[in-house]
Amino acid sequence: MIADIKLRDKLLASRDSLFSGEESLELLKVLISEFPSISTAFILDWVPEQAEDIYWVLIDTSRIAIIEVPRSIKSAIESPLVEMQSVDDYSNRRLSKSMRRKLLAALELIG
């Protein structure tokens, strides 16, 4: 129970950080550009690669955006890559128990 409350608090803090631009200003710009009416979203996962950062962002109760944000100024000229995945497809991946809990908590918060 306490773990669930901490997870929810962490997700809410992450959402606030995302929408304030603290998390990644470039990611926020992509979210606003691709989803103009977005008012809330939750980062489910983040993988820092050499040339870009890859984010899995819960957009609503049925969609997850996979967003590749270039890291360098040179590659920033290229448009960030945005792919969509259904929540069902995402949850059918081999997710760890903690990632499943995070997804369920984020769905509860966004729903």
Phi, psi and omega in degrees: 000311179296323178297321179294320178295318179296320179296315178299316179298320180294318178297317180295320177295320178296319177299315179298319179295321179297311185282347174271349182090357179294319183297303178195110180298322180295319178298316179300317179299318179295315180301315181292323179292315184279330184228075187304330182265012183294133179239342176208151178196157180228131175283118180271325182205158180211129178235114176280118176257176182294317185258343182207165172254135180249126182241141169252114187239124175285116184269317177206192186288351182235350186230144174235131176264132173256114189239125175258115181253119179300145181270323186265161179295321180298316181279349178292342177295326177287148178287141174298144180273129179234122175239151179250147178219142178285153177300322179298314179297318179297316183287342176279351174291169177280086181265144175291165179300319181293324178291324177296317178297319179297316178298313180298318179295318179295320177297321178296318181290323184278335184283000000 
